[in-house]
Amino acid sequence: MMSALKLNKGEEKRLRAGHLWIFSNEIDTRATPLKDVEAGQEVDVLSSRGDFLGRAYANPHSLIAARLFTRRKHQAFDTALIRERLAASLALRALYYDEPFYRLVHSEG
């Protein structure tokens, strides 16, 4: 079973608006203690009501306690996801630039 991080009430607003970071103070640590999560562990991110918000990699030792990599429930972080994201990135840039002189990948987003 996938480990989960449950957010405090109202903290899902930023994620629903498109942000990818989850700060440690946004997590309901009584319901999902950060001490139970290992650095680099994949986790499901849940709203305070238990609604699935996305999947993330967690780091309990950082202010940014988790970083979303998908909002799809059954999406694994694998080669297929990376290929899909790179293809989408390339297609978007091809719409705007005649020459391939652009950054294909940004660090997050």
C-alpha positions in Angstrom: 0.0 0.0 0.0 1.2 3.5 -0.9 2.1 5.7 2.0 0.2 9.0 2.3 0.5 12.5 3.5 -2.7 14.1 4.6 -2.9 17.9 4.5 -4.3 20.3 7.1 -7.7 21.7 6.3 -7.6 24.3 3.6 -4.0 23.6 2.6 -4.9 22.0 -0.7 -5.8 25.3 -2.3 -2.3 26.0 -3.6 -2.0 22.5 -5.1 -5.4 22.8 -6.8 -4.1 26.1 -8.3 -1.2 24.3 -9.9 1.6 24.5 -7.3 3.8 21.4 -6.9 5.4 21.9 -3.5 4.0 20.8 -0.1 5.5 22.5 2.9 6.0 20.6 6.1 3.6 23.0 8.0 0.8 22.1 5.6 0.8 18.4 6.6 -1.5 17.0 9.3 1.4 15.3 11.2 -1.1 13.8 13.7 -2.8 11.9 11.0 0.3 11.2 8.9 3.5 11.8 10.9 6.5 12.9 8.8 8.8 10.8 11.0 7.2 7.7 9.4 8.3 8.8 5.9 11.8 8.2 4.5 13.6 10.7 2.3 12.8 10.0 -1.3 9.8 7.9 -0.6 6.9 8.1 -3.0 3.6 9.1 -1.3 0.0 9.9 -2.2 -1.0 13.4 -1.2 -4.5 13.7 0.3 -6.7 16.6 1.2 -7.9 17.0 4.8 -11.0 15.1 3.7 -9.0 12.2 2.2 -9.4 13.3 -1.4 -6.5 12.2 -3.7 -4.6 15.3 -4.9 -1.5 13.7 -6.4 1.6 11.7 -6.0 4.9 13.1 -4.7 8.3 12.3 -3.5 8.8 13.2 0.2 11.6 14.5 2.3 10.7 14.8 5.9 14.0 16.7 6.7 13.1 19.7 4.5 10.8 22.6 4.7 9.5 21.5 1.3 8.4 18.1 2.6 7.0 16.8 -0.7 7.1 17.6 -4.4 4.2 16.5 -6.7 5.2 14.7 -9.9 1.6 13.8 -11.0 -2.0 14.4 -10.3 -3.0 11.0 -11.7 -3.7 8.4 -9.1 -2.1 5.4 -10.7 0.8 7.1 -12.5 4.2 5.8 -11.6 7.4 7.8 -11.9 9.0 5.8 -14.6 10.6 6.0 -18.1 7.1 6.2 -19.7 6.2 9.3 -17.7 9.5 11.0 -18.5 9.1 10.3 -22.2 5.6 11.6 -22.1 6.6 14.8 -20.4 9.6 15.3 -22.8 7.4 14.8 -25.9 4.8 17.2 -24.6 7.5 19.8 -23.8 9.0 19.4 -27.3 5.6 19.7 -29.0 4.8 22.9 -27.1 8.1 24.5 -27.9 7.8 23.5 -31.6 4.6 25.6 -31.7 6.4 28.8 -30.6 9.9 28.5 -32.0 11.3 27.9 -35.5 14.7 27.0 -34.3 15.5 24.5 -31.4 17.2 27.1 -29.3 15.3 26.8 -26.1 15.4 25.1 -22.8 13.5 21.8 -23.2 13.4 20.9 -19.5 13.0 23.2 -16.5 13.7 21.9 -13.0 10.1 21.7 -11.8 6.8 22.2 -13.5 
